[in-house]
Amino acid sequence: MIRNEKIKGQGAVENIHNRFAKNRYETTIYQDDYEETVAKTQILEVFPKTIVNEVKGDSSPFIYSMNPYQGCEHGCAYCYARPTHQYWGYSAGIDFERIILAKKNAPELLEKFFKKKRHKASTISLSGNTDCYQPIERKLQITRKLLQLCLDYRHPVSVITKNALVIRDLDILTQLAEKELVSVSISMPTIDEELRRVLEPRTSSVKTKLNALKTLSENKIPTHVMVAPIIPGLNSSEILNVLKTISENGAMAFGYTLVGLSDEVEPVFKDWLEAHFPDRKEKVLNQIASLHNGNLGERNIAKRNQGNGHIAKMIHDTFSLGRKKYFPNSKFPTLRTDLFDGTKAQQLSLF
């Protein structure tokens, strides 16, 4: 490994150019010191006009998504959301994980959304882009407030996170689960703690994630694991071990995706590989390219996750084997939509 200590707790090695910006980021000789390369996190309050996004396309399992934060402190170099930070004027590199935009008015916007006369309940995904339980949520509690609103209005919500902080909200999640209004998915691409530390440096440890999974399951909250992304040459050999472990810790079902390095994710991931796995960098990149007709990226989600070639087939076959062996009767519940009432919370507040 090279430069490992210099980027501890950080996924991106540097700030890459924002394609929408006139000026370019340049690496200088003054960035050799640890203090220069590891930036401190900045939390910026923003006040958008909407919080619920309509997800278009047939490849998504949900219609709506909701992201209380833009940018993500977890620092995963492979994160597909990195390019979205450029629309806010920042780099998809270090900025993405160190300049976090907190949508402080998200609860007010969600309640306004629920009160629309023509709104028909359909599961909202928390989050579809960046993690709703990243470290700053411990202090700001925006996600907790959003979940409370979903409970108040009896609206279905699904949660996906890499952070065990989710069990802080066990009280609300349990009440939602009693009404069949919530499911929680833990993202766990590896159970190798050494790999986890560099692959997703500021997420919860493997042990803590498994404990969260077990706790949610024991409290009768539908739990699911996203074994994602699968990166050939890094975590592809773990598939069966991961499935065995999550089944033993209460997961009802699982999903997975294949890695794709579209747009600015490509240079960030290449730099990360050079920093942590220089000896296998070319092998990993070649195998990723073999999944996508010689390209490192694929924007179409369905095509990216299907992949092509013998490595993609091997991954799909291994998951198929793991499903038969560890999840033979897996069933993930459909959330209820018939309990939603746009006037419910307002009525309750009168008593």
N, C-alpha and C positions, 0 to 999 in steps of 0.2 A: 504493500500500500504506500501511496505517497500523499503528502499534504493532509493525511487523515486528521492529525491533531489540529490543524489550522481550520478545519471546517466542522469540528465537533458540534453536534446539535444543529447542523445546517445541511440542507440538501444541495442547493445550488452553490457552485464554486464562485461565481461572479454574476454581475448584472449583465444580461445580454441586451442587445439593441431592441428597443421598442419600435416596431415597424411603423407606428403611427406618429412617432416623434421625429423632429427635425435634427436634434442633436443625438450623438451617439455616446454610449458608455465605452470608455477605454480602460483597459487594465494598465496600471503603471507600476514602476518599481517600488513605489511606496505602499503597495498592497501586500508586501511580503510578511508583515507582522501579523500575529494572531488577532490583535485588537482591531486591526484595519480590515481583516477579511471577515470576521464574525460580527455582523451588525446587531445592534440592539433593536428589539421589537418596538415599533411605534403603533399606537392604537389611535386611529382617527375616527371621530364620530361623523357619520353621514346621515342624511335624511332623504331617502328616495321617495318617489311618489307612489310606488307599488312594491309589494313584497312577494306576492304570489305570481309565479310565472307559468304560462301555459306551455306544456311540452308538446311540440309537434313532431309527428313522425310515428311510424308503426313499430320502431325498434325499442321504444321505451315502455316499461310496464305500468307507468302512471301518467296521468294527465297534467297534474300540477306539481311544481316543485317550489321550495321556499328556502332561501339562503340568508340567514341573519348576519353572516359575515362574508366579506369579499377578501380574498387572500387567505392563506392558511399557515399557521405556525408549525404544523406538523413536519413540513419540509421534505415531502416525498419528491424525489427528483423526477419520477415518472408521471406525476400528476397531470391529467388531461386538462385541468382547469387553469393551468398556468397562463396560457395565452389570453384569457379573459381579463387579466390584470392590466393589460395594455390599454383597454378601453377607458380605464380610469387614469391613464397617464403614467403608469409605472411599468417597470421591467418584469418580465416573466421569470427572471432569475431570483436573485436575493430579495428584491422588493416584494415578490409574491409571498414570501414567508416571513418577512420582517416589517412590512407596512400593511397592517390589517385594518380594514374599514369596517366599523361596527355600525350596523343599521339600528340605531337606538329607537327609532319610531316604528320598528317592525310590528310590535303588538297592536298598536293603534291601527296600522294598515291592515293587519289580518282581521281585526274585528270589523273594520269597514267593509272588507271583502265578504265576510260572512253575512253581513246585513243587506247585501244586494238582493233585491226582490226576486231576481231570476236565477239566483245561484242554486245549482243542484250539487249536492254533496258528491265528491269523488276524492279518493285518497290523495292527500298532499304529501309529497316526499320531503322530509327534512333530513339531509339536504341533497340536492341533485348536483351541486357543484363543489362547494367547499364545506369542510366539516363543521357541523353545528355545535359540536362539543370540543372544539379546540381549546387550548389552555385559557384564553381570556374569558371564556364562558363561565369559568369558576367564579369570576368577579362580577361580570355584567349580568349574567342570568337571563339573557334575551331568549334563549331557547326554552328555558323553564317557563317563562311567561307565555310563549307561543303554545306550549303543550297545555298549559292551564286553560287557555282560550279554547283549544280543541275539546277539552273536557267540558267546559262550560256550555259550549254550543253543540256538543255531541257530534263532533266532526271527525271522520277517520283520518289518521295520520300514520305514516311509516317513517321510521328513523334509521339512518345509516351513519355509522361513526366508527372511527378507529380508537376512540378514547373511552376508557372505563368510567369516566366522569358521568356517563349516562345513568349509572345506578344511583347517583345523587337524587335523581328525580323518580325514584322507585315509587314514592307515594302517589304521584300523578299517573305514572305508567300503569300501576296496578289497577287504579280506578278505570282507566281507559280500557284496559284488557278485560275487565269484568263485563264491559259493554261491547266487547269485540270491535274496538275502535283503534287498536294500535298493534304494530309489529315492530320489532327492532332487529336490525341487521348489523352485526359486527364485522368490520373489514379486517381480514387476517390473511395476508398473502404468505406468511411464513410462521413456523413455530420454532425457528432457529433464532434464539435471542441475539446472538452475535450478528447475524445478518439483519435482523430487525433494527438494531441500533443504528446501522448506516443506511438501510433502505428507507426507513421512515423514522428519522432521528428523534422527533419530539412527540411521538405517539406513546400510548401506554405500553408497558412491557408485555411480552407474551403471557407471562404468568397472571398479570393483572387483567388482561383481556379475557383469558379463560375463566377467571374468577367472576368477572362481570357476566359472561355468558351463562355460567352456572347459576348465579344469583337471579338473573332474569328468568331463567327456565324454572327454577324452584318457586318463583312467585307467579307462575302460570302466565307469563308474558311470552307470546309467540316469538321465538328467536330463530334467526337465520344467519348464516355466515357467508360473506362474500370472500372467496379465495381469489383475491384479485389485486393486481393483475398477475397472470402467469408470465414470467420472464424466462425464456429458455436459457439454460446455462447458469441461472442463479437460483431460482426456487422451483423449477419444474420437476426436480427429482423428489420433492417433498409431498407431492399431491396426496398419495395414499396415507402417509403419516398424519397430514393435516386433517383429512377427512375422519380418520379413526379418532383423533384427539378431540375434535369438535363434537363428534357424535357422543363421546363419553362424557362431555361436559354440557349436554343438554340441547344442542342445536337440533331444530326440527327439520331443517332443510339447508341447502347451500346453493350458491351460484358461483360462477367464475367468469373471468374475462381474459382475453389475450392482450398483452401489452401492444400499444401502438404509439409511435413517437411522432405525432403530427405537429407541424409548425414549430413554434419555439420550444416545445418539449424536447425536440431532438438535440439541439446543442447543449441544453441543461443536462440531459441524461448522459450524453457523451462525455462531458466534463466530469460528471459524477463517477462514471465508470473509470475514467483515467485516474481519478483521485483514489478510488478504493480498490479497483480490480484491474490494474493496468495489464496484468498478465493474461487476462481472458477477455479484454475489451473487444477485440476484433471478432473473436468467436461468438460472443453474445450478440453483437450487432449483426453479424452474418446470419445467425439463427433467427433473430427478430425479422430481418429482411425476408427470410425464407417463408415467413408466415403471410406476407403481404405482397406476393408477386415481385419480390426484389426491392420493395420500398420499405422504409422504416416506419412509415405512418399510413393510416387509413382513416379518413374522416367519417365514413359511414360506419356507425356503431355495429350494425348487424354484420356487415362484411368483415369488420375488424375482428369481431369475436368468433366468427366462423373460421377465418383464416384459410390457408390452403397449403398443400405440401405435406410431406411425411411427418414433420415435426408437429404441425397442427393436428394431424390425425392421431399421432401418438398421445398428445395431451387430451384430446376428446375421448379417446379409448380408455385412458387411465381414469378419467373422471367417471366414465360409464361403469367401469369395473368397481370403483369406489362407491358409487351410488348403490349398486347391487349388493355390495358387501356390508356397507355401514349405514345405508339409508334405504333399506329395501321397501319400507312402507312410509316413506317420507311424504308428508302432506302439509302444505302451508295454508293456513286459513285465509279466507276472503273476508275483508273487513266490511262491517255493516255501513250502509249509507242512509238507511231509513229512519235513523234516530235524529238526524240533524234537524234543528229548528232555529232559524235565524232570529227568532224573538226570544228564545229560551233563556239566555243569560240575562237579558233585560228584565224578563219576568221574575227570575229568581232574585234579582237585586232589590225588588220591591219588598221582600219579606225579611 
